[in-house]
Amino acid sequence: MSRTLARAARPGKGASSCPAPVSTQCGTGLTHSSRDPCLPKTSTYAVPGPAWARDRCPQSRQGKDSPVKKLILALVGALLALAPLAVTAAPAEATTRAQSQAIGTAKDYLAYSAFSRLGLVDQLEYDRFSHRVSLYAVDHIKVSWKSQAYKAARAYLHYSHFSLAGLIDQLEYDKFTHRQAVRGARRAY
């Protein structure tokens, strides 16, 4: 077995005195140049070489996976496994004309008046949208029903006199949930 030695310093101990590349063998028995990325440029030893030279050679590390590489491979595997589920679970981008119109109408109503979720569905149905389209519209707009209850309670108190219990009853009549009615009425009272 032949050994090729290059006159170079170990890493951190000075520069190489040999300007020409030297053929060496890494720990796997493959021949590489000293300027090859498998071995450090300041490599002193060839076969079998020091541990720091063998560990830098990708061929000698086959079968050794770092924890980071294992984590990345696990995450990629998990994402690939979930990809079909995510695609089927995503809502349809394209909406029908009726759904788009119902969403616009719901936003218009909320711009000038306070509604409960069910009250808004009823109002859209009164405007001759189907129940299914009305529910779709209400479920696809961003609105805080708690703040809607507060706005409705404040509007009632602005033009009429109510006890706290009477205001809660009125908000429940407007189809706010009991919790929304209580929070809205207490906040406005």
Summary of the structure (lengths in Angstrom):
residues: 189
radius of gyration: 36.4
end to end distance: 94.4
largest distance: 103.4
contacts: 491
relative contact order: 0.08
helix: 54%
strand: 3%
